[in-house]
Each structure stands twice: as structure tokens, then as C-alpha cells.
Amino acid sequence: MKEYVTIAAPAQDDFFERKSQFIGYIAPVSTEEEALAFLAEIRTKHRDARHNCFAYVLQSGVKRASDDGEPQGTAGVPILDVVERERITDVIVVVTRYFGGILLGAGGLVRAYAHAAKLAVDAAQRKVMSPAVLVQVNMDYNQYGKINNVLSKYTCIVQDTAFTDLVSMKILFIERDLEPFRAELTEMTAATVQAEELERCMGEFPL
């Protein structure tokens, strides 16, 4: 498992270039089937558009691009270049063009499709998917405030807190922050409180 950046939810933006409208869409996907389903959705929504060009890049290493009738290399590849430059993966970007009657030329098309793709990427909220560890920390009530306060120093998400005879917290840590937290926890509690590992997984953390 390795860390990568993707997006949290679909997003879109658009602009006009010489009367042609370019609408950039981006969506999170994890398989080719999901990417193609999103593409089909956009094509249905814009069935009257001249072109629905796209590119997608998956964490599995698969990447595809299509000019969808535009001159070869003027749409799909520029969209793909934007996605790769932004270093995001598990995404599809679709750029819909409504032709305005004025030809843009090859260079104009490349710039327009790249700009639409960048607008879509910039409209999306990014997130980090990273190797993570879910731990459980059981503590006395008089230790809770101090331990809870130090969590802000680390990349972690408190998933659950139960108040019974003890306070029990389930915390998802980005993998690299767990050992520094454990060291601080040992020092601040004189080794009376431990972070018990429950599960290793890929965790979602905001950028």
C-alpha cells in the first residue's frame, strides 16, 4: 500500500472560448467500469454536444484518453497531461464541448481542453489515501483531556469515543504518525496507557 492523492467528490467548471463552451467534469473512480459509467452519464446529459473528450487515471496503473472526434492529440492527451501533472489518481476528467462555429485550430484546442481540465481539477476537493492504522486507547477520565489535546499534533481521525468506567477512543492514524504518538503517549502517562492496534488499512485524510 502506498500513499496517493485523489478527490473527495465530483466537481465541475466551465468557460467559453470563441463562442465554444467547454465544460470540465471530474469524478472519483476506482475501476474502469466506474470511469466508463461516469462517462456514459455525461454523454447522456450532453447528448447534443459535439464532443465529450476524456481521460482517466487509476491507482492500478490503468490510464486511458480519448479525443472523441477532435483532431488526434488535441483533447484526450492534454486532459491526461493535466491529471498527471496534478499528481492525482483514481479520477476521470470529461470535457464536453459545445461548438460555437469558430474553428480554434490544433493549438487552440489543446489549450482549451487543458484549461477546462484544470478548472475541473481545481474545483474538486482533494484528499490523501494513505496507509493507516486503527488503534484503541483506553484511559482514565483524568487522562482523557491531556491525551485528546495532543491528537491535534498528528494526522489522525477519532472515529469513536465511549465513556464507561474508562474512556475508550478508537483513532485512525496515518501510519507514519503512530509511533511518534505512541512514544509521546508512553512518556506522558508513564507507560500506563497503550495504543492497541486493531486494523491496518488505507485511510482517507483531508489535505
NUMIKE-981967 format. One line per 10 residues: number of its first residue (from 0); their letters; for each residue x, y, z of N, C-alpha, C. Coordinates in Angstrom, 3 decimals, padded with zeros to 6 digits. Example, Ala and Ser with C-alpha at 12.3 -4.5 7.8 and 13.67 -1.06 7.14 Angstrom:
2
0 = as = 013.190/-005.690/007.800/012.300/-004.500/007.800/013.200/-003.300/007.800 ~ 012.850/-002.250/007.080/013.670/-001.060/007.140/012.900/000.030/007.870
This chain:
207
0 = mkeyvtiaap = 000.843/-001.195/000.000/000.000/000.000/000.000/000.882/001.251/000.000 ~ 000.584/002.170/-000.894/001.329/003.418/-000.917/000.361/004.596/-000.958 ~ 000.853/005.725/-000.489/000.028/006.919/-000.405/-000.244/007.497/-001.785 ~ -001.459/007.991/-001.979/-001.775/008.688/-003.216/-002.845/009.748/-002.953 ~ -002.969/010.676/-003.906/-003.937/011.772/-003.793/-005.044/011.561/-004.804 ~ -006.280/011.720/-004.359/-007.433/011.647/-005.246/-008.382/012.781/-004.869 ~ -009.648/012.683/-005.242/-010.608/013.736/-004.902/-011.737/013.154/-004.064 ~ -012.398/014.041/-003.323/-013.428/013.587/-002.388/-014.791/013.404/-003.044 ~ -015.082/014.201/-004.091/-016.421/014.174/-004.692/-016.355/014.779/-006.091 ~ -017.356/014.494/-006.928/-017.372/015.091/-008.267/-017.411/016.620/-008.203
10 = aqddfferks = -016.889/017.243/-009.259/-016.895/018.704/-009.355/-016.900/019.091/-010.828 ~ -017.189/020.355/-011.096/-017.217/020.806/-012.485/-016.989/022.311/-012.565 ~ -016.602/022.762/-013.749/-016.466/024.184/-014.032/-016.481/024.330/-015.557 ~ -016.673/025.552/-016.051/-016.734/025.719/-017.496/-016.244/027.097/-017.901 ~ -016.011/027.275/-019.188/-015.653/028.578/-019.727/-015.990/028.586/-021.218 ~ -015.966/029.778/-021.815/-016.219/029.935/-023.244/-014.942/030.386/-023.947 ~ -014.709/029.824/-025.110/-013.585/030.212/-025.948/-014.085/030.359/-027.375 ~ -014.120/031.592/-027.874/-014.599/031.883/-029.229/-015.959/031.225/-029.496 ~ -016.861/031.451/-028.587/-018.248/031.000/-028.659/-018.445/029.498/-028.408 ~ -017.368/028.728/-028.309/-017.496/027.322/-027.911/-017.505/027.239/-026.389
20 = qfigyiapvs = -018.424/026.444/-025.866/-018.456/026.230/-024.416/-017.728/024.937/-024.090 ~ -016.822/025.006/-023.117/-016.098/023.841/-022.631/-016.492/023.615/-021.169 ~ -017.030/022.442/-020.870/-017.471/022.104/-019.515/-016.589/020.964/-019.009 ~ -015.854/021.226/-017.961/-014.971/020.210/-017.391/-015.612/019.540/-016.195 ~ -015.629/018.225/-016.228/-016.147/017.415/-015.121/-015.029/016.535/-014.574 ~ -015.038/016.319/-013.270/-014.115/015.378/-012.655/-014.882/014.553/-011.631 ~ -014.530/013.280/-011.510/-015.205/012.398/-010.549/-014.209/011.371/-010.014 ~ -014.380/010.956/-008.757/-013.544/009.885/-008.225/-014.026/008.535/-008.739 ~ -013.121/007.702/-009.195/-013.435/006.349/-009.662/-012.307/005.427/-009.232 ~ -012.603/004.152/-009.071/-011.557/003.206/-008.675/-011.394/002.065/-009.677
30 = teeealafla = -012.297/001.977/-010.659/-012.217/000.930/-011.675/-012.571/001.532/-013.038 ~ -012.202/000.796/-014.103/-012.584/001.244/-015.446/-014.102/001.252/-015.600 ~ -014.764/000.302/-014.972/-016.226/000.245/-015.061/-016.847/001.522/-014.484 ~ -016.335/001.976/-013.351/-016.848/003.209/-012.760/-016.544/004.409/-013.645 ~ -015.349/004.434/-014.237/-014.981/005.537/-015.127/-015.899/005.583/-016.338 ~ -016.140/004.433/-016.950/-016.982/004.383/-018.140/-018.444/004.691/-017.811 ~ -018.865/004.321/-016.614/-020.234/004.648/-016.195/-020.402/006.158/-016.043 ~ -019.399/006.813/-015.480/-019.472/008.270/-015.350/-019.447/008.927/-016.727 ~ -018.599/008.424/-017.618/-018.555/008.947/-018.985/-019.910/008.802/-019.665 ~ -020.548/007.643/-019.510/-021.869/007.423/-020.108/-022.893/008.404/-019.551
40 = eirtkhrdar = -022.776/008.695/-018.266/-023.691/009.653/-017.632/-023.537/011.039/-018.249 ~ -022.297/011.465/-018.464/-022.050/012.783/-019.056/-022.510/012.798/-020.510 ~ -022.259/011.733/-021.227/-022.688/011.674/-022.628/-024.210/011.739/-022.749 ~ -024.894/011.105/-021.809/-026.360/011.160/-021.812/-026.840/012.572/-021.496 ~ -026.193/013.187/-020.526/-026.568/014.539/-020.120/-026.338/015.533/-021.256 ~ -025.272/015.311/-022.039/-024.910/016.240/-023.113/-024.937/015.527/-024.464 ~ -026.018/014.825/-024.726/-026.105/014.065/-025.974/-026.105/014.970/-027.204 ~ -026.412/016.252/-026.993/-026.429/017.196/-028.115/-025.097/017.923/-028.288 ~ -024.112/017.616/-027.464/-022.800/018.262/-027.572/-021.999/017.637/-028.707 ~ -021.090/018.432/-029.267/-020.263/017.930/-030.365/-019.252/016.879/-029.879
50 = hncfayvlqs = -018.657/017.115/-028.717/-017.602/016.224/-028.232/-017.702/016.052/-026.715 ~ -017.414/014.847/-026.247/-017.222/014.553/-024.823/-015.879/013.820/-024.694 ~ -014.816/014.590/-024.587/-013.462/014.031/-024.544/-013.102/013.711/-023.090 ~ -012.201/012.756/-022.891/-011.944/012.335/-021.508/-010.563/011.730/-021.338 ~ -010.203/011.619/-020.075/-009.024/010.852/-019.668/-009.269/010.361/-018.255 ~ -008.788/009.170/-017.967/-008.836/008.699/-016.581/-007.549/008.005/-016.217 ~ -007.214/008.102/-014.933/-006.000/007.503/-014.382/-006.392/006.764/-013.115 ~ -006.005/005.492/-013.032/-006.368/004.660/-011.886/-005.139/004.260/-011.094 ~ -005.346/004.045/-009.813/-004.267/003.614/-008.940/-003.676/002.289/-009.396 ~ -004.457/001.498/-010.098/-003.985/000.201/-010.608/-002.940/000.351/-011.710
60 = gvkrasddge = -002.770/001.574/-012.227/-001.820/001.810/-013.313/-002.481/002.001/-014.666 ~ -003.768/001.720/-014.747/-004.505/001.885/-015.997/-004.748/003.365/-016.262 ~ -004.531/003.793/-017.503/-004.887/005.156/-017.900/-005.332/005.140/-019.348 ~ -006.339/005.938/-019.640/-006.917/005.996/-020.979/-007.238/007.450/-021.308 ~ -007.254/007.765/-022.616/-007.628/009.103/-023.068/-008.295/008.987/-024.421 ~ -009.232/009.900/-024.699/-009.943/009.888/-025.978/-010.203/011.309/-026.460 ~ -009.980/011.523/-027.770/-010.269/012.815/-028.397/-011.732/012.928/-028.817 ~ -012.455/011.828/-028.853/-013.885/011.803/-029.200/-014.210/012.665/-030.423 ~ -013.463/012.453/-031.483/-013.762/013.139/-032.733/-012.994/014.418/-032.978 ~ -012.350/014.961/-031.958/-011.478/016.107/-032.184/-010.205/015.625/-032.902
70 = pqgtagvpil = -009.456/016.527/-033.562/-008.207/016.108/-034.203/-007.292/015.380/-033.228 ~ -006.622/014.359/-033.720/-005.826/013.482/-032.855/-004.826/014.276/-032.017 ~ -004.833/013.989/-030.708/-003.874/014.593/-029.795/-004.246/015.966/-029.277 ~ -005.428/016.475/-029.653/-005.791/017.838/-029.242/-006.685/017.891/-028.014 ~ -007.177/016.759/-027.533/-008.138/016.790/-026.429/-007.803/015.786/-025.327 ~ -007.842/014.496/-025.668/-007.621/013.474/-024.651/-006.259/013.573/-023.989 ~ -005.216/013.719/-024.797/-003.862/013.790/-024.237/-003.663/015.043/-023.386 ~ -004.104/016.228/-023.825/-003.991/017.393/-022.943/-004.726/017.223/-021.610 ~ -005.890/016.582/-021.651/-006.618/016.319/-020.394/-005.804/015.387/-019.513 ~ -005.282/014.321/-020.115/-004.470/013.361/-019.359/-003.232/014.024/-018.776
80 = dvvereritd = -002.602/014.904/-019.547/-001.406/015.604/-019.065/-001.712/016.416/-017.810 ~ -002.875/017.060/-017.787/-003.257/017.857/-016.613/-003.400/016.958/-015.389 ~ -004.102/015.848/-015.552/-004.306/014.928/-014.426/-002.963/014.427/-013.893 ~ -002.056/014.068/-014.796/-000.769/013.538/-014.361/000.103/014.618/-013.734 ~ 000.046/015.833/-014.266/000.821/016.934/-013.668/000.337/017.255/-012.263 ~ -000.978/017.141/-012.054/-001.547/017.428/-010.741/-001.328/016.291/-009.749 ~ -000.815/015.171/-010.242/-000.474/014.011/-009.400/-001.674/013.510/-008.602 ~ -002.796/013.397/-009.299/-003.962/012.783/-008.694/-004.289/011.507/-009.459 ~ -004.927/010.580/-008.790/-005.245/009.302/-009.417/-006.601/008.823/-008.929 ~ -007.080/007.730/-009.546/-008.444/007.253/-009.301/-009.455/008.352/-009.610
90 = vivvvtryfg = -009.255/008.992/-010.771/-010.167/010.050/-011.214/-010.409/009.920/-012.718 ~ -011.541/010.443/-013.156/-011.816/010.642/-014.571/-012.163/012.104/-014.780 ~ -011.638/012.669/-015.859/-011.988/014.032/-016.261/-012.626/013.959/-017.642 ~ -013.807/014.524/-017.757/-014.525/014.595/-019.036/-014.711/016.062/-019.379 ~ -014.354/016.428/-020.603/-014.578/017.801/-021.063/-015.571/017.764/-022.217 ~ -016.714/018.378/-021.989/-017.767/018.484/-023.000/-017.597/019.789/-023.761 ~ -017.691/019.701/-025.097/-017.588/020.919/-025.913/-018.855/021.115/-026.737 ~ -019.426/022.301/-026.585/-020.491/022.738/-027.486/-019.849/023.690/-028.502 ~ -019.797/023.253/-029.743/-019.117/024.003/-030.794/-019.837/025.317/-031.083 ~ -019.056/026.409/-031.108/-019.644/027.724/-031.312/-019.539/028.248/-032.726
100 = gillgagglv = -019.028/027.425/-033.645/-018.986/027.833/-035.039/-017.666/028.420/-035.494 ~ -016.735/028.646/-034.557/-015.431/029.206/-034.916/-014.352/028.156/-034.641 ~ -013.584/027.810/-035.663/-012.516/026.831/-035.504/-011.395/027.411/-034.636 ~ -010.852/026.585/-033.757/-009.808/027.047/-032.835/-008.408/026.662/-033.292 ~ -008.312/025.721/-034.231/-007.000/025.230/-034.618/-006.469/024.261/-033.592 ~ -005.456/023.496/-033.984/-004.923/022.451/-033.091/-004.398/023.037/-031.790 ~ -003.617/024.105/-031.891/-003.065/024.707/-030.683/-004.141/025.269/-029.779 ~ -005.154/025.882/-030.370/-006.252/026.426/-029.581/-007.039/025.343/-028.869 ~ -007.232/024.217/-029.548/-007.944/023.096/-028.926/-007.156/022.533/-027.751 ~ -005.870/022.344/-027.946/-005.031/021.817/-026.858/-005.130/022.714/-025.629
110 = rayahaakla = -005.007/024.006/-025.847/-005.072/024.948/-024.712/-006.452/024.937/-024.064 ~ -007.496/024.874/-024.872/-008.856/024.916/-024.337/-009.175/023.670/-023.521 ~ -008.829/022.503/-024.050/-009.122/021.268/-023.311/-008.281/021.165/-022.040 ~ -007.032/021.597/-022.124/-006.194/021.580/-020.924/-006.740/022.548/-019.874 ~ -007.199/023.709/-020.316/-007.737/024.690/-019.378/-009.019/024.179/-018.718 ~ -009.890/023.559/-019.505/-011.132/023.009/-018.943/-010.835/021.909/-017.927 ~ -009.850/021.069/-018.242/-009.472/020.006/-017.312/-008.918/020.587/-016.020 ~ -008.091/021.629/-016.148/-007.505/022.253/-014.945/-008.586/022.918/-014.106 ~ -009.562/023.535/-014.744/-010.674/024.134/-013.994/-011.417/023.070/-013.189 ~ -011.663/021.921/-013.814/-012.363/020.840/-013.121/-011.546/020.327/-011.938
120 = vdaaqrkvms = -010.256/020.112/-012.169/-009.382/019.628/-011.095/-009.359/020.626/-009.940 ~ -009.234/021.912/-010.263/-009.165/022.932/-009.213/-010.474/023.073/-008.443 ~ -011.588/022.692/-009.077/-012.891/022.791/-008.412/-013.115/021.674/-007.401 ~ -012.321/020.631/-007.489/-012.514/019.451/-006.634/-011.725/019.562/-005.338 ~ -012.294/019.013/-004.281/-011.584/018.918/-003.005/-010.720/017.664/-003.019 ~ -009.456/017.820/-002.735/-008.541/016.676/-002.763/-008.468/015.997/-001.401 ~ -008.073/014.753/-001.424/-007.860/014.008/-000.187/-006.694/013.050/-000.385 ~ -006.069/012.691/000.705/-004.958/011.741/000.686/-005.467/010.380/001.123 ~ -005.163/009.373/000.323/-005.381/007.994/000.741/-004.016/007.447/001.140 ~ -003.908/007.055/002.386/-002.594/006.690/002.910/-002.682/005.438/003.773
130 = pavlvqvnmd = -001.595/004.650/003.829/-001.555/003.540/004.781/-001.861/004.059/006.186 ~ -002.772/003.380/006.853/-003.254/003.864/008.147/-003.385/002.708/009.126 ~ -003.457/003.076/010.399/-003.615/002.081/011.465/-004.720/002.551/012.404 ~ -005.700/001.684/012.621/-006.753/001.970/013.597/-006.326/001.416/014.945 ~ -006.336/002.272/015.960/-005.926/001.843/017.297/-007.024/002.150/018.307 ~ -006.949/001.470/019.431/-007.850/001.751/020.551/-007.008/002.173/021.741 ~ -007.423/003.268/022.365/-006.705/003.783/023.531/-007.693/003.858/024.689 ~ -007.416/003.098/025.748/-008.251/003.101/026.950/-007.538/003.876/028.049 ~ -008.265/004.791/028.700/-007.609/005.661/029.682/-008.581/006.023/030.800 ~ -008.015/006.487/031.906/-008.834/007.025/032.993/-009.377/008.388/032.573
140 = ynqygkinnv = -010.444/008.804/033.242/-011.055/010.091/032.917/-010.082/011.255/033.119 ~ -009.209/011.161/034.135/-008.294/012.265/034.393/-007.163/012.350/033.368 ~ -007.047/011.328/032.514/-006.037/011.353/031.454/-006.619/011.788/030.106 ~ -007.934/011.776/030.003/-008.594/011.988/028.712/-008.284/013.357/028.098 ~ -008.403/014.403/028.885/-008.204/015.747/028.351/-006.825/015.937/027.773 ~ -005.812/015.483/028.512/-004.431/015.651/028.076/-004.166/014.846/026.792 ~ -004.632/013.601/026.767/-004.393/012.754/025.593/-005.162/013.288/024.386 ~ -006.400/013.689/024.593/-007.207/014.221/023.491/-006.569/015.469/022.885 ~ -005.977/016.296/023.738/-005.376/017.543/023.265/-004.155/017.309/022.373 ~ -003.379/016.275/022.646/-002.153/016.065/021.854/-002.462/015.493/020.471
150 = lskytcivqd = -003.671/014.999/020.269/-004.001/014.399/018.969/-003.910/015.407/017.832 ~ -004.102/016.695/018.139/-004.054/017.713/017.086/-002.667/017.833/016.461 ~ -001.657/017.287/017.119/-000.295/017.329/016.579/-000.075/016.279/015.497 ~ -001.014/015.344/015.376/-000.825/014.202/014.479/-001.934/014.152/013.429 ~ -001.622/013.491/012.321/-002.642/013.265/011.290/-003.440/012.035/011.695 ~ -004.611/012.283/012.242/-005.433/011.186/012.744/-006.891/011.626/012.775 ~ -007.771/010.642/012.889/-009.208/010.894/012.955/-009.789/010.058/014.096 ~ -010.427/010.719/015.056/-011.103/009.993/016.138/-012.408/009.452/015.582 ~ -012.513/008.134/015.525/-013.702/007.514/014.938/-014.789/007.230/015.963 ~ -014.393/007.053/017.225/-015.399/006.744/018.244/-014.807/007.003/019.627
160 = taftdlvsmk = -015.628/007.498/020.532/-015.222/007.670/021.924/-016.347/007.151/022.810 ~ -016.018/006.188/023.663/-017.009/005.593/024.572/-016.642/005.949/026.013 ~ -017.634/006.402/026.773/-017.424/006.787/028.166/-018.139/005.768/029.060 ~ -017.374/004.878/029.657/-017.924/003.883/030.592/-017.132/004.015/031.897 ~ -016.638/002.929/032.420/-015.774/003.058/033.597/-014.428/003.664/033.214 ~ -014.063/003.500/031.929/-012.899/004.150/031.344/-013.359/004.946/030.129 ~ -012.454/005.767/029.616/-012.688/006.406/028.315/-011.970/005.559/027.270 ~ -012.681/005.154/026.238/-012.116/004.310/025.190/-012.256/005.032/023.848 ~ -011.125/005.318/023.212/-011.118/006.027/021.936/-010.604/005.107/020.831 ~ -011.309/005.104/019.705/-010.805/004.457/018.504/-010.319/005.555/017.565
170 = ilfierdlep = -009.041/005.479/017.191/-008.400/006.551/016.443/-007.707/005.967/015.219 ~ -007.972/006.552/014.052/-007.303/006.146/012.822/-006.122/007.082/012.594 ~ -004.916/006.522/012.630/-003.693/007.295/012.433/-003.124/007.052/011.044 ~ -002.634/008.114/010.404/-001.786/007.901/009.247/-000.564/007.141/009.753 ~ -000.148/006.137/009.024/000.818/005.161/009.536/002.072/005.807/010.118 ~ 002.596/006.817/009.438/003.865/007.400/009.872/003.769/008.154/011.194 ~ 002.550/008.508/011.618/002.394/009.265/012.861/002.137/008.391/014.082 ~ 001.913/007.102/013.871/001.529/006.261/015.008/002.661/006.102/016.017 ~ 003.859/005.786/015.561/004.954/005.544/016.507/005.330/006.810/017.277 ~ 005.396/007.985/016.626/005.640/009.198/017.428/004.547/009.432/018.476
180 = fraeltemta = 003.293/009.143/018.127/002.222/009.286/019.112/002.412/008.300/020.253 ~ 002.745/007.067/019.906/002.945/006.061/020.954/004.063/006.476/021.909 ~ 005.132/007.035/021.356/006.243/007.465/022.202/005.800/008.578/023.146 ~ 005.039/009.537/022.642/004.558/010.623/023.488/003.559/010.109/024.515 ~ 002.703/009.163/024.079/001.718/008.584/024.994/002.407/007.865/026.149 ~ 003.453/007.123/025.847/004.211/006.409/026.887/004.826/007.384/027.871 ~ 005.397/008.467/027.340/006.057/009.446/028.208/005.058/010.180/029.088 ~ 003.932/010.606/028.514/003.001/011.436/029.267/002.166/010.649/030.277 ~ 002.070/009.319/030.091/001.269/008.504/031.015/002.120/007.533/031.813 ~ 003.438/007.706/031.750/004.361/006.786/032.435/004.072/005.336/032.050
190 = atvqaeeler = 003.769/005.146/030.766/003.542/003.815/030.183/002.304/003.116/030.731 ~ 001.387/003.870/031.329/000.165/003.245/031.860/-000.931/003.143/030.805 ~ -000.777/003.847/029.685/-001.773/003.808/028.607/-001.075/003.383/027.321 ~ -001.706/002.464/026.594/-001.144/001.949/025.349/-002.121/002.195/024.198 ~ -001.571/002.255/022.995/-002.390/002.317/021.783/-002.404/000.929/021.164 ~ -003.522/000.246/021.330/-003.641/-001.143/020.856/-004.063/-001.166/019.390 ~ -003.274/-001.819/018.567/-003.570/-001.879/017.131/-004.765/-002.788/016.867 ~ -005.737/-002.269/016.101/-006.928/-003.041/015.745/-006.916/-003.495/014.287 ~ -006.444/-002.606/013.401/-006.562/-002.890/011.973/-005.609/-002.009/011.176 ~ -005.076/-002.564/010.096/-004.293/-001.781/009.132/-005.102/-001.683/007.848
200 = cmgefpl = -005.125/-000.491/007.254/-005.976/-000.269/006.093/-005.469/000.957/005.330 ~ -006.171/001.302/004.237/-005.949/002.580/003.591/-006.939/003.574/004.181 ~ -006.416/004.665/004.701/-007.263/005.652/005.351/-007.402/006.920/004.514 ~ -008.514/007.602/004.683/-008.807/008.839/003.958/-008.560/010.024/004.874 ~ -007.661/010.908/004.428/-007.305/012.069/005.237/-007.404/013.320/004.362 ~ -007.972/014.416/004.888/-008.077/015.651/004.100/-006.718/016.283/003.880 ~ -006.559/016.980/002.772/-005.330/017.717/002.513/-005.396/019.079/003.208
